[in-house]
């Protein structure tokens, strides 16, 4: 990789021949570079253009809302975040809350009728036993759907809006920020996420993004304060891989009101993620 590009003129030159050619380029807070006049309906195309010149610029692109960039990190803060991203176990910090109180029979029957279907109520009650928790029912449902592709297809309506960029939020105005680092997991030094509103969760967010980058080729595209958007190169395989990732996404995206089986089915075939955590 060439030396980090720091001037607006050099950045503009690097963007020639891309979808961002001719867009205004200016300096931002904390040694960032801001690219203006991006069409908010073409986020992925614009992000891909900025990401394509990463080997030249050494800068990771991420969208934010105008005015959201309000922190200028010290070098020591960035170094500490980098250390934490390599040493912190993010899943000891981000834990998805699941009620372990036994479900009543009516609740179980209702859930099973929704997916995988009426004909599986007796089987579920028999296989799950007398004490059924939400977590046990969630995993039983996932396994039942995976075992029969026709059932999984029938249940697609419960998770199809989670897959792809169709789940992404859109805004009237956005700004594209080029961070002064090629390591996307250091983005929390400049941009914020409500779900990482403390030092330990910020470090865990960085560690999670580093893990997702290495394992799934997940790239941070946008940080909207309470929402995150990623593109994914290597979606997990159906089964345990997708199940574990689904739990992680639901833990970091604490306001996503979906069951883990829904998320697991969605991420196995998706090239984009959307996370949400609000006050």
C-alpha positions as CSV (number, residue, x, y, z in Angstrom):
1,X,0.0,0.0,0.0
2,X,1.3,3.5,-0.8
3,X,1.8,6.2,1.8
4,X,-1.5,7.6,3.3
5,X,-2.9,10.2,1.0
6,X,-3.6,13.4,3.0
7,X,-4.4,16.1,0.5
8,X,-7.8,16.8,-1.1
9,X,-6.1,17.2,-4.5
10,X,-4.6,13.7,-4.4
11,X,-7.8,12.1,-3.2
12,X,-9.7,13.8,-6.1
13,X,-7.1,12.5,-8.5
14,X,-7.5,8.9,-7.2
15,X,-11.2,9.1,-7.7
16,X,-11.0,10.0,-11.4
17,X,-12.7,7.3,-13.5
18,X,-14.9,6.2,-10.6
19,X,-18.5,7.0,-9.7
20,X,-17.2,9.7,-7.4
21,X,-15.2,11.6,-10.1
22,X,-15.8,15.4,-9.9
23,X,-17.4,15.2,-6.4
24,X,-16.3,18.0,-4.0
25,X,-13.5,16.8,-1.7
26,X,-12.6,18.7,1.5
27,X,-10.7,18.2,4.8
28,X,-12.7,17.0,7.8
29,X,-12.2,16.7,11.5
30,X,-9.5,14.4,12.8
31,X,-7.6,14.1,9.5
32,X,-10.6,12.8,7.7
33,X,-11.5,13.6,4.1
34,X,-15.2,14.4,3.2
35,X,-16.7,13.7,-0.2
36,X,-19.8,15.7,-0.9
37,X,-22.9,15.6,-3.1
38,X,-23.3,11.8,-3.0
39,X,-26.7,10.6,-4.1
40,X,-28.2,8.9,-1.0
41,X,-30.1,6.5,-3.3
42,X,-26.8,5.2,-4.7
43,X,-24.8,4.5,-1.5
44,X,-23.4,1.2,-2.4
45,X,-22.1,2.4,-5.8
46,X,-20.5,5.4,-4.2
47,X,-19.0,3.3,-1.4
48,X,-17.6,0.8,-3.8
49,X,-16.0,3.6,-5.8
50,X,-14.2,4.9,-2.7
51,X,-13.3,1.4,-1.5
52,X,-11.9,0.5,-4.9
53,X,-9.1,3.1,-4.4
54,X,-8.3,2.0,-0.8
55,X,-5.0,0.5,-1.9
56,X,-4.0,4.0,-3.2
57,X,-5.6,6.3,-0.5
58,X,-5.1,4.0,2.5
59,X,-8.4,5.4,3.8
60,X,-11.5,3.4,4.7
61,X,-14.8,4.9,3.4
62,X,-17.8,5.1,5.7
63,X,-21.0,7.1,5.3
64,X,-22.4,9.2,8.1
65,X,-25.0,11.9,8.4
66,X,-23.8,15.4,7.8
67,X,-22.5,16.9,11.1
68,X,-22.1,13.6,12.8
69,X,-18.4,13.6,12.7
70,X,-17.6,15.5,15.9
71,X,-14.6,13.7,17.5
72,X,-10.9,14.1,16.8
73,X,-9.1,11.2,18.4
74,X,-5.6,11.4,19.8
75,X,-3.0,8.9,18.6
76,X,-3.0,7.1,21.9
77,X,-6.8,6.6,21.7
78,X,-6.4,5.0,18.2
79,X,-3.5,2.8,19.4
80,X,-5.6,1.6,22.4
81,X,-8.5,0.8,20.2
82,X,-6.3,-1.1,17.8
83,X,-4.9,-3.1,20.8
84,X,-8.4,-3.8,22.1
85,X,-9.6,-4.9,18.6
86,X,-7.0,-7.7,18.7
87,X,-7.4,-8.8,22.4
88,X,-11.0,-8.2,23.5
89,X,-13.5,-11.0,23.2
90,X,-16.5,-9.0,21.9
91,X,-19.0,-11.7,22.8
92,X,-18.1,-11.4,26.5
93,X,-19.4,-7.8,26.2
94,X,-22.2,-8.1,23.6
95,X,-24.6,-10.7,24.9
96,X,-28.1,-11.1,23.5
97,X,-30.7,-11.2,26.2
98,X,-33.0,-14.2,26.0
99,X,-35.7,-14.8,28.5
100,X,-35.1,-18.3,30.0
101,X,-38.5,-18.5,31.7
102,X,-40.5,-21.5,30.5
103,X,-43.0,-20.7,27.8
104,X,-46.6,-21.6,28.2
105,X,-48.1,-24.2,25.8
106,X,-50.2,-21.7,23.9
107,X,-47.1,-19.5,23.1
108,X,-45.3,-22.6,21.9
109,X,-48.2,-23.7,19.7
110,X,-48.6,-20.2,18.3
111,X,-44.9,-20.0,17.3
112,X,-44.7,-23.4,15.8
113,X,-47.9,-22.8,13.7
114,X,-46.3,-19.6,12.3
115,X,-43.2,-21.6,11.3
116,X,-42.7,-24.4,10.4
117,X,-46.4,-25.0,10.4
118,X,-49.6,-26.5,12.1
119,X,-48.5,-30.1,11.3
120,X,-45.4,-29.7,13.5
121,X,-47.1,-28.7,16.8
122,X,-47.2,-32.2,18.2
123,X,-43.7,-33.0,17.1
124,X,-42.3,-29.8,18.7
125,X,-44.1,-30.5,22.0
126,X,-42.8,-34.1,22.0
127,X,-39.2,-33.2,21.1
128,X,-38.8,-30.1,23.3
129,X,-40.2,-31.7,26.5
130,X,-42.2,-30.3,29.3
131,X,-40.0,-27.2,30.0
132,X,-39.6,-25.1,26.8
133,X,-37.6,-21.9,26.8
134,X,-37.6,-19.3,24.0
135,X,-34.0,-20.1,23.2
136,X,-34.8,-23.8,22.8
137,X,-37.8,-23.2,20.7
138,X,-35.8,-20.8,18.5
139,X,-33.1,-23.4,17.8
140,X,-35.6,-26.1,17.3
141,X,-37.4,-24.0,14.7
142,X,-34.2,-23.2,12.9
143,X,-33.2,-26.9,12.7
144,X,-36.7,-27.9,11.5
145,X,-36.7,-25.4,8.7
146,X,-33.1,-26.3,7.6
147,X,-34.1,-30.0,7.4
148,X,-36.8,-29.3,4.8
149,X,-36.1,-26.7,2.1
150,X,-39.8,-26.4,1.2
151,X,-40.6,-25.4,4.8
152,X,-37.7,-22.9,4.7
153,X,-39.1,-21.4,1.5
154,X,-42.5,-21.1,3.1
155,X,-41.1,-19.3,6.1
156,X,-39.1,-16.9,3.9
157,X,-41.7,-14.1,4.4
158,X,-40.6,-13.9,8.0
159,X,-37.0,-13.0,7.2
160,X,-36.7,-11.9,3.5
161,X,-36.6,-8.2,4.5
162,X,-33.4,-8.9,6.5
163,X,-31.4,-9.9,3.5
164,X,-29.6,-7.6,1.0
165,X,-29.5,-3.8,0.8
166,X,-33.3,-3.6,0.8
167,X,-33.0,-3.6,4.6
168,X,-30.8,-0.5,4.6
169,X,-32.1,2.8,5.9
170,X,-32.1,5.8,3.5
171,X,-31.7,9.5,4.2
172,X,-32.2,12.7,2.2
173,X,-28.6,13.9,2.8
174,X,-25.4,11.9,3.6
175,X,-21.7,12.5,3.8
176,X,-18.9,10.1,2.7
177,X,-16.0,10.1,5.1
178,X,-12.6,8.7,4.3
179,X,-11.0,7.7,7.5
180,X,-7.2,8.1,8.0
181,X,-6.8,4.4,8.3
182,X,-7.3,1.3,6.1
183,X,-8.4,-0.7,9.2
184,X,-12.2,-0.4,9.3
185,X,-12.3,-1.8,12.9
186,X,-10.7,1.5,14.0
187,X,-13.7,3.4,12.7
188,X,-15.1,3.8,16.3
189,X,-12.3,6.3,16.9
190,X,-14.1,8.7,14.6
191,X,-17.7,7.6,14.2
192,X,-20.3,6.6,16.8
193,X,-22.9,3.9,17.3
194,X,-25.5,4.0,20.1
195,X,-24.9,0.3,20.7
196,X,-21.3,1.1,21.6
197,X,-22.0,4.0,24.0
198,X,-19.3,3.1,26.6
199,X,-15.6,2.4,26.5
200,X,-15.9,-1.4,26.9
201,X,-18.6,-1.7,24.3
202,X,-16.7,0.6,21.9
203,X,-13.7,-1.7,22.2
204,X,-15.9,-4.7,21.7
205,X,-17.5,-3.1,18.6
206,X,-14.0,-2.7,17.1
207,X,-13.2,-6.3,18.0
208,X,-16.4,-7.6,16.5
209,X,-15.8,-5.7,13.2
210,X,-12.3,-7.0,13.0
211,X,-13.6,-10.6,13.5
212,X,-16.3,-10.1,10.9
213,X,-13.8,-8.6,8.5
214,X,-11.5,-11.6,8.8
215,X,-14.2,-14.3,8.9
216,X,-16.9,-13.0,6.5
217,X,-15.3,-10.2,4.6
218,X,-17.7,-7.8,6.1
219,X,-17.1,-4.2,5.3
220,X,-18.6,-1.2,7.2
221,X,-20.4,1.0,4.8
222,X,-22.4,3.4,7.0
223,X,-22.7,4.4,10.6
224,X,-25.9,6.4,11.2
225,X,-25.6,6.8,14.9
226,X,-28.2,4.2,15.8
227,X,-27.8,2.1,12.7
228,X,-24.9,0.3,10.9
229,X,-24.7,-1.1,7.4
230,X,-22.3,-3.7,6.1
231,X,-21.5,-5.4,2.8
232,X,-20.4,-9.0,3.0
233,X,-18.1,-11.0,0.7
234,X,-18.3,-14.4,2.2
235,X,-21.8,-15.2,3.8
236,X,-21.8,-18.0,6.3
237,X,-23.1,-21.5,5.4
238,X,-26.5,-22.5,6.7
239,X,-26.3,-24.3,10.0
240,X,-24.0,-23.6,13.0
241,X,-22.1,-20.8,11.2
242,X,-25.2,-18.9,10.3
243,X,-26.7,-19.5,13.7
244,X,-23.7,-18.2,15.6
245,X,-23.4,-15.1,13.4
246,X,-27.1,-14.4,13.8
247,X,-26.7,-14.3,17.5
248,X,-23.8,-11.9,17.2
249,X,-25.7,-9.5,14.9
250,X,-28.7,-9.5,17.2
251,X,-26.4,-8.8,20.2
252,X,-24.8,-5.8,18.5
253,X,-28.0,-4.7,16.9
254,X,-30.0,-4.8,20.1
255,X,-33.1,-3.2,18.6
256,X,-33.6,-5.7,15.9
257,X,-36.9,-7.3,16.8
258,X,-36.4,-10.7,15.1
259,X,-35.9,-14.2,16.3
260,X,-32.4,-15.8,15.9
261,X,-33.8,-18.4,13.4
262,X,-35.0,-15.6,11.2
263,X,-31.7,-13.8,11.2
264,X,-29.8,-17.1,10.7
265,X,-31.8,-17.9,7.6
266,X,-31.3,-14.4,6.3
267,X,-27.6,-14.0,6.7
268,X,-26.8,-17.4,5.0
269,X,-27.8,-15.9,1.7
270,X,-27.2,-12.2,2.2
271,X,-24.4,-9.9,0.9
272,X,-25.5,-7.1,3.2
273,X,-26.3,-6.6,6.9
274,X,-28.3,-3.9,8.7
275,X,-27.9,-3.4,12.5
276,X,-30.0,-1.2,14.7
277,X,-29.7,-0.1,18.4
278,X,-31.7,2.8,19.6
279,X,-32.3,4.5,22.9
